[in-house]
Structure formats: structure tokens, C-alpha cells
Amino acid sequence: MLENPLTLQEVKSYALGSWQSLSVELRPAEDRAGIGTVNPTYLRRRFTYLPNDKFVGVLTLYGDNFGQVPLMEFEFRGNLVWGGAHEIAEGAYSIDYILDEGFGVTPLHADSVTMLNQLLPEGMTPFELGLQKDILKQAFPMFHIKEGQVVGDYDLIYFKHGLLFMGAKHVDGTPFDLPERRPFQLQIPLERA
């Protein structure tokens, strides 16, 4: 089996299926409060690449290093826009994740429910523990999302030795929400699920 796809068609084919974190990962979180502090985020990722350039991504956030205290889960659904070769390595490509089919938020801890409901946009029903709420195209100030906005992640994709690498988060936690913020380093890899 091909473990190091190089052409765009090889990469697209090889990506199909589900990929998951090797263990709980540590990433910097964006300073949403504007106080100049970058906080650690503990999470697990699961991405499924589907035919016809579709994807489902699930991020589960934890309150600890070992993933024993789940806090919140995000489920992203949408379309992939494949770009050109990315200079980080031969066989790496730019890829855009367009969250235009679903943006589910599920609080998994009572503190997460409280936090999500603190800045609830007018007209949105409150979050409830363990229940997913789809916020697709809805105003959500906590995540800097405006009414009608389609959220995108401008990333990269690369396979080596049977592992999937995406872009590493910027050290200050800045998101990949603009093409000019596309990453230039590799993140901890995912393995086939």
C-alpha cells in the first residue's frame, strides 16, 4: 500500500477514510479574552475524508493531559477545496476546510454549559449538557462568528509513513481562518482509525 503519496490525486485518494489522534494532544489556544495570555488546549482529533471532496471533523476538548475530563466537542461538516503544492515537503498540499454543512457544539461538562450560555446570542436557545447544537451560519460572538458567516480553515495536508499530518497551530494560537494565516509547520500526526 502506498504510504507516501506525492501527487495531488494520490493524496486525495489516500486521505479517504477516518483518521484519529495518537493520544491527547497539546495545542496553544487563541487569546479570546484579549488579555495577552495563550492557554494550553488538550484535545483529540478525528477527521473523515469522504468521496466528492466532503469531510467531517470532530475535536474533543479536555480539561486535563490524559483526556479523562471531557469539556466540549465540536463537529465540523463541509467541503474540501484542494490547493496547490505546499512548500513544507514534497507531497504536501494546501487544503481548505469549508464548514458549510454543519458546525455542531456539544458541551460535555457543566462548566462548559455555563461558559457557552454566558455570551449566548439573542434568540438562541441555551446549550444543554450532552446535547449538540448546530451553530452553522449563526452569530456566535464567543467564536468571533457573524450571522450568515461560513467558517473556513486554511490548512495543509501531508502523508508520511502512513500517518496524516496537518498544519501546526501558530504559537500564539492564531487560527487558520484567513488564507494568509495558512500554517507552515507540521502538527502531531493522525493515524488511520
C-alpha positions, 0 to 999 in steps of 0.5 A: 500500500502506498504510504507516501503519496506525492501527487495531488490525486494520490493524496486525495485518494489516500486521505479517504477514510477516518483518521484519529489522534495518537493520544491527547494532544497539546495545542496553544489556544487563541487569546479570546479574552484579549488579555495577552495570555495563550492557554494550553488546549488538550484535545483529540482529533478525528477527521473523515475524508469522504468521496466528492471532496466532503469531510467531517471533523470532530475535536474533543476538548479536555480539561486535563493531559490524559483526556479523562475530563471531557469539556466540549466537542465540536463537529465540523461538516463541509467541503474540501477545496484542494490547493496547490503544492505546499512548500513544507515537503514534497507531497504536501498540499494546501487544503481548505476546510469549508464548514458549510454543512454543519458546525455542531457544539456539544458541551460535555461538562457543566462548566462548559454549559455555563461558559457557552450560555454566558455570551449566548446570542439573542434568540438562541436557545441555551446549550444543554449538557450532552446535547449538540447544537448546530451553530452553522451560519449563526452569530456566535460572538464567543467564536468571533462568528457573524450571522450568515458567516461560513467558517473556513480553515486554511490548512495543509495536508501531508502523508508520511509513513502512513500517518496524516499530518496537518498544519501546526497551530501558530504559537500564539494560537492564531487560527487558520481562518484567513488564507494568509494565516495558512500554517507552515509547520507540521502538527502531531500526526493522525493515524488511520482509525 
